[in-house]
């Protein structure tokens, strides 16, 4: 039995060594197209979490995400292909477009209708006349089916954004660079997960030489769902806020790599909390991250003592952020932090009522929204009011004054149904 176990271990070690050699060869080939992305120690995060925190800045690649790597590796191995077809929420599309122009190949790129305009425009810029963009469906899985149907009827090589051995091998070049730049294998890797291509590549490259945390948005936790089910399963619905990681079902190949990582190493983070990290990185560090790109940094808040004193590398996977979304990000961050709330207030219809209500506000409270919804009775009217403050505890003082004044109100800040209609 021990002899058999040793044989299996030897086979695994050889397989890992072969994968590492291929990833290093791919890294060498990439240097003819683009430079390595920086690995930067972040003093702010290191001090905050009591660890040696490094950021692998994939947001600084030529297409502002790591997806360029998998596209390059897969396409360089098929120089005779006449047409490449892909489905992508944005970043893989940009990588494929960039490489279609580089290799002089034609590409048809399927993207969800909900893809931010910034990513659609950049895909057109990177691909130029080499590509055609087709917008299909509201979710990634909708355009994935459309792309696969197109390949079946029209031909062309389908280039998966994650569920492809060559793409996984290409994403592993992130690990090659980390090892070269750090001078060793890090103690802990924090990796965002969409379809699992990056996580599979890094796990296949580093093996058991470091500890891992795989991070997903709470509204798109397809890895966690697969770990619980023991196989890839479709999510009943997907929150598309973190569009770069909004995948409804993890890949078959990627799950085969990740199936043994364990639930304890698969974290989910709420989208609203993710917004606080996006703003913090922008305002404190001047680093622009898209929601999926901020996942690994946000996960540090959950790791706590597990990373203290350790060397931790967070992969910031993308920086394709549409600044038209900044008001939404700020709004969600404020609501999560408890410094902005919305109420439906029953306001008496008498002279001085509004003035009396405003007198309940503290010196740090600000009315961000005030709107009469309807007159619910002859002497009362319903008002939607949004209030911002500097400290969440200020709301305790405000509500105490409202109660003392006999006001009737309802906090709708966390009522998603009402928020969709009135906020």
GIMOTA-V954652 format. One line per field, one symbol per residue. phi: phi as a letter, one per 30 degrees, with the letter a starting at -180 (. if undefined). Layout:
phi: ???
This chain:
phi: .dddddddddddddddddddddddddddddddcaddddccdcddddddcibccccddddcdeciaddedddddddddbdcddacbbbadlddedddeedddddicdbcccbddddeeedddddddddhddbbcbcbicbeddddddddddddccijcdcddacbdddedddddedededdddiadddbccbdbccjddddddddddhcdbcbbccbdedadddddddddiadbdddabddededbdcdaddddddedcdcdiddcccbbdeddedddedddddcciccbdeddceddddedcdhddceicccccdddabdcddddeedddeddddddicbbbbccccdcbeidddddddddddccbdcabbdcacdaecbbcbcbcbcbcbedddddddddddddidcbbdcecddddddccc
